């Protein structure tokens, strides 16, 4: 997730374009569900409605300020995605595994490992009861399965090319669908209330890139595990949204312990949960390039990761400027004047 800004000017050039892409995306998802009978994609729609309902709750009972409501719902999504312990597992095991695999690929060493997790066909078969079965399996079950496999077989096997591209970890597909629904909801909410700025708003571009990559992967049922790994960055998004809420609450004293701890966690998670994983995933894609087929998977994955890394760099620059402004508020005000 990228950070939000205030309401955009009335002369809006970007809004109509991003609104058109969102409408086309929604029509595409409905077409897949209705005409191709992809009932598993109903979890995307469920995600849209769930976060829209959360939006209504915050707007009705807490505050009607569009920026506060949007930030609160975004904080909810980041917390749901991260708080189960999944991100902690991925950061600890995933980074070590991806680095190890990159070294093996560079040395030309390959090693056959038996399948650790169920194939994607078996995963999709679990949807025979309908997408609402998602709510009968808490996210922590995924953590227990991954930890069990990790302890039994080590972390490297979980992150081999065949595992990341051709198979799907249990409940990874519905989890990705649900997050895809969130990004569609968030795109609509920001367009509706003008919560972006600039000729090419980075937040809207970020969501568009994710919707394209997530949706095409869900349609083709490939690289699902790769995309789940990219959601590690939601751990950092928690602190982005906490900072936004804290400033809206009027807590801006850079010398307070709360603000110092928040900035520390912001920078640590920006490095370990956003920048490092995305760079390592990009490096692994290059190392595994010969293993991909002639389809769209590799170009799509590289396009998505280049976009994410570019936006991460932009976010890092914005964070650095925000950090400097909070540490030297008087200098920032004088410069602004």
Secondary structure as UniProt FT lines:
FT   HELIX           14..35
FT   HELIX           39..41
FT   HELIX           42..61
FT   HELIX           66..82
FT   TURN            83..85
FT   HELIX           86..89
FT   HELIX           90..94
FT   HELIX           95..107
FT   HELIX           120..125
FT   HELIX           126..129
FT   HELIX           131..136
FT   HELIX           139..153
FT   HELIX           156..159
FT   HELIX           161..165
FT   TURN            170..171
FT   HELIX           172..193
FT   TURN            199..200
FT   HELIX           202..220
FT   HELIX           224..230
FT   HELIX           231..233
FT   HELIX           234..248
FT   TURN            249..250
FT   TURN            254..255
FT   HELIX           257..269
FT   HELIX           270..275
FT   HELIX           276..287
FT   HELIX           289..291
FT   HELIX           297..327
FT   HELIX           329..336
//
